[in-house]
Amino acid sequence: MVKAVVFDVGETLINEERIWSRWADRLGVGRFVLMGALGGMAALDRPHGDAFELVRPGFDLAVEEAAWERDDPGGLRNHFDADDLYPDVRDALAALRAAGHEVIIAGNQPRRAYDALVAMDLPVDSVHTSEGWGVAKPEAGFFAKVAAVAGREPGEILYVGDRLDNDVLPAARAGMRTALIRRGPWGYLHAERPQAEAADAIVDDLHAVLPALRRLT
């Protein structure tokens, strides 16, 4: 029986459209251009950073982030806040807790994302980031950390994310149950792949997670 539900962050809980729009403005390219490039990287199984290199050859992410912070120290830049939450997040997470499930957030995020997520006062039991743990998905160590903070056996955990490569497949290898959400470019593309059959459930929104859990148990 699944006792804990663990959520990825980007394009699972957080709509990244505003972040990518600000990046496009920062780079001086059209928003459609950058988002199209991101979709291409998703389809080609290339990292999203390659989209930056495509539109700005020689791009150095660390240098650009530092310059952006100097130029706009008080702005959101490549961060997110509560306005970026998908509208189903609060109610869906609250319903899971009301049904008796432990609810955890754990994704590939920098330390500052922890503060942003905690400030949202979401109905969750704990929040964790890859930078805080010192290990990132799809490494097995990340999912070992998930099991440790949940205090559960892997088979008692459902991991919910928008990607096969970072979420569903490595979580399944760790012995967890998995749900793939059709959200964001990776989510829609990955749901169409044969490997998506490895997921215990494919959902269109977070409200569908609880009914999927009931079918699993």
C-alpha positions as CSV (number, residue, x, y, z in Angstrom):
1,M,0.0,0.0,0.0
2,V,1.2,3.5,-0.9
3,K,1.7,5.6,2.3
4,A,3.7,8.5,0.9
5,V,3.4,10.6,-2.2
6,V,6.4,12.5,-3.4
7,F,6.3,15.3,-6.0
8,D,8.8,16.6,-8.4
9,V,8.8,20.4,-8.7
10,G,9.3,21.9,-12.2
11,E,6.2,21.3,-14.5
12,T,4.7,19.1,-11.8
13,L,3.9,21.7,-9.2
14,I,5.5,24.8,-10.8
15,N,4.5,26.2,-14.2
16,E,7.8,27.3,-15.7
17,E,6.4,29.5,-18.4
18,R,7.2,32.8,-16.7
19,I,10.7,31.6,-16.0
20,W,11.4,30.7,-19.6
21,S,9.7,33.9,-20.8
22,R,12.1,36.0,-18.6
23,W,15.0,34.0,-19.9
24,A,14.0,34.7,-23.5
25,D,13.7,38.4,-22.7
26,R,17.1,38.3,-21.0
27,L,18.7,36.6,-24.0
28,G,17.0,39.0,-26.4
29,V,15.2,36.3,-28.4
30,G,11.5,35.8,-29.0
31,R,9.7,33.8,-26.3
32,F,8.3,31.5,-29.0
33,V,11.8,30.9,-30.2
34,L,13.2,29.8,-26.9
35,M,10.2,27.7,-26.0
36,G,10.3,26.0,-29.4
37,A,14.0,25.3,-28.8
38,L,13.2,23.8,-25.4
39,G,10.6,21.6,-27.0
40,G,13.1,20.4,-29.5
41,M,15.6,19.5,-26.8
42,A,12.9,17.5,-25.0
43,A,12.1,15.6,-28.2
44,L,15.7,14.9,-28.8
45,D,16.5,13.9,-25.2
46,R,19.0,16.7,-24.9
47,P,19.3,18.8,-21.7
48,H,17.4,22.1,-21.6
49,G,20.7,23.9,-21.4
50,D,21.4,23.0,-25.0
51,A,18.5,25.4,-26.0
52,F,20.5,28.3,-24.6
53,E,23.5,27.3,-26.7
54,L,21.3,27.0,-29.7
55,V,20.0,30.5,-29.5
56,R,23.2,32.0,-28.0
57,P,26.3,30.1,-29.1
58,G,29.0,30.2,-26.5
59,F,26.4,30.7,-23.7
60,D,27.8,30.3,-20.2
61,L,25.0,29.7,-17.7
62,A,26.9,30.5,-14.6
63,V,28.3,33.7,-16.0
64,E,24.9,34.8,-17.3
65,E,23.1,34.0,-14.0
66,A,25.7,36.0,-12.0
67,A,25.3,39.0,-14.4
68,W,21.6,38.8,-14.2
69,E,21.7,38.8,-10.5
70,R,23.9,41.9,-10.5
71,D,21.5,43.7,-13.0
72,D,18.3,42.7,-11.2
73,P,19.1,41.8,-7.6
74,G,15.5,42.1,-6.4
75,G,13.8,40.4,-9.3
76,L,12.6,36.9,-9.7
77,R,15.0,36.3,-12.7
78,N,15.1,32.5,-13.0
79,H,13.3,31.9,-9.7
80,F,9.6,31.1,-9.0
81,D,7.1,32.1,-6.4
82,A,3.5,31.2,-5.5
83,D,2.1,32.8,-8.6
84,D,3.8,30.1,-10.6
85,L,2.0,27.2,-8.9
86,Y,-0.3,25.2,-11.1
87,P,-3.9,25.9,-9.9
88,D,-4.6,22.3,-8.9
89,V,-1.6,22.0,-6.5
90,R,-3.0,23.1,-3.1
91,D,-6.3,21.3,-3.4
92,A,-4.8,18.1,-4.7
93,L,-2.1,17.9,-2.1
94,A,-4.6,18.7,0.7
95,A,-6.8,15.9,-0.5
96,L,-3.9,13.4,-0.4
97,R,-3.1,14.4,3.2
98,A,-6.8,14.3,4.2
99,A,-6.8,10.7,2.8
100,G,-4.0,9.8,5.2
101,H,-1.0,10.0,2.9
102,E,2.3,11.6,3.8
103,V,3.0,14.3,1.2
104,I,6.6,15.3,0.3
105,I,8.2,17.6,-2.3
106,A,11.6,16.5,-3.6
107,G,13.0,17.6,-6.9
108,N,16.1,18.8,-8.8
109,Q,16.2,22.3,-7.5
110,P,18.8,24.8,-6.1
111,R,18.8,25.6,-2.4
112,R,16.9,28.8,-2.9
113,A,13.9,26.9,-4.2
114,Y,13.5,25.4,-0.8
115,D,12.8,28.8,0.7
116,A,10.4,29.7,-2.1
117,L,8.4,26.4,-1.6
118,V,8.3,26.7,2.2
119,A,7.1,30.3,1.9
120,M,4.1,29.0,-0.1
121,D,2.8,27.2,3.0
122,L,1.7,24.2,1.0
123,P,-0.1,21.2,2.6
124,V,3.0,19.0,2.7
125,D,5.0,17.2,5.4
126,S,8.4,18.2,4.1
127,V,10.3,19.9,1.3
128,H,13.7,18.9,-0.1
129,T,16.0,19.9,-3.0
130,S,18.8,18.1,-4.8
131,E,21.3,20.8,-4.0
132,G,20.4,20.5,-0.3
133,W,20.9,16.8,-0.5
134,G,24.1,16.9,-2.6
135,V,22.6,14.4,-5.1
136,A,20.3,14.8,-8.1
137,K,18.0,12.7,-10.2
138,P,18.3,10.3,-11.8
139,E,21.0,9.1,-9.4
140,A,19.9,6.2,-7.2
141,G,21.2,8.2,-4.2
142,F,18.5,10.8,-4.7
143,F,15.7,8.1,-4.4
144,A,17.5,6.6,-1.4
145,K,17.2,10.0,0.2
146,V,13.5,10.1,-0.7
147,A,12.9,6.8,1.0
148,A,14.9,7.9,4.0
149,V,13.0,11.2,4.6
150,A,9.7,9.5,4.1
151,G,10.7,6.7,6.5
152,R,9.0,4.2,4.2
153,E,9.9,1.2,2.2
154,P,10.3,2.1,-1.5
155,G,7.2,0.1,-2.4
156,E,5.2,2.3,-0.1
157,I,6.1,5.5,-2.0
158,L,4.5,6.9,-5.1
159,Y,6.8,9.4,-7.0
160,V,5.0,11.8,-9.3
161,G,6.9,13.7,-12.0
162,D,6.8,14.9,-15.6
163,R,9.7,12.9,-17.1
164,L,10.5,9.3,-17.8
165,D,14.3,9.7,-17.6
166,N,14.5,11.8,-14.4
167,D,11.4,10.6,-12.5
168,V,9.5,7.5,-13.6
169,L,12.3,5.1,-14.7
170,P,14.8,5.8,-11.9
171,A,12.1,5.8,-9.2
172,A,10.8,2.5,-10.5
173,R,14.3,1.1,-10.4
174,A,14.5,2.1,-6.8
175,G,11.4,0.0,-6.1
176,M,8.9,2.9,-5.9
177,R,5.5,3.2,-7.6
178,T,5.3,6.0,-10.1
179,A,2.9,8.4,-11.8
180,L,3.8,10.4,-15.0
181,I,2.0,13.7,-15.3
182,R,1.2,15.0,-18.8
183,R,2.3,18.5,-18.1
184,G,5.1,20.6,-19.7
185,P,6.9,19.7,-22.9
186,W,8.7,16.6,-21.4
187,G,5.4,15.3,-19.8
188,Y,3.4,15.4,-23.1
189,L,6.3,13.9,-25.1
190,H,7.2,11.2,-22.7
191,A,3.7,10.1,-22.2
192,E,3.6,9.1,-25.8
193,R,6.7,6.8,-25.6
194,P,6.5,3.1,-25.2
195,Q,8.6,3.4,-21.9
196,A,5.6,5.2,-20.4
197,E,4.1,1.8,-19.8
198,A,6.6,1.5,-16.9
199,A,4.6,4.1,-15.0
200,D,1.9,2.8,-12.6
201,A,-0.3,5.7,-13.7
202,I,-0.4,8.4,-16.3
203,V,-2.4,11.5,-15.2
204,D,-3.4,14.7,-16.8
205,D,-3.5,16.7,-13.6
206,L,-2.8,16.4,-9.9
207,H,-6.5,15.8,-9.0
208,A,-6.1,12.5,-10.8
209,V,-3.4,11.3,-8.4
210,L,-5.6,10.3,-5.5
211,P,-8.1,8.2,-7.7
212,A,-5.0,6.6,-9.3
213,L,-3.7,5.7,-5.9
214,R,-7.0,4.1,-4.9
215,R,-6.8,1.9,-8.1
216,L,-3.2,0.9,-7.2
217,T,-4.1,-0.2,-3.6
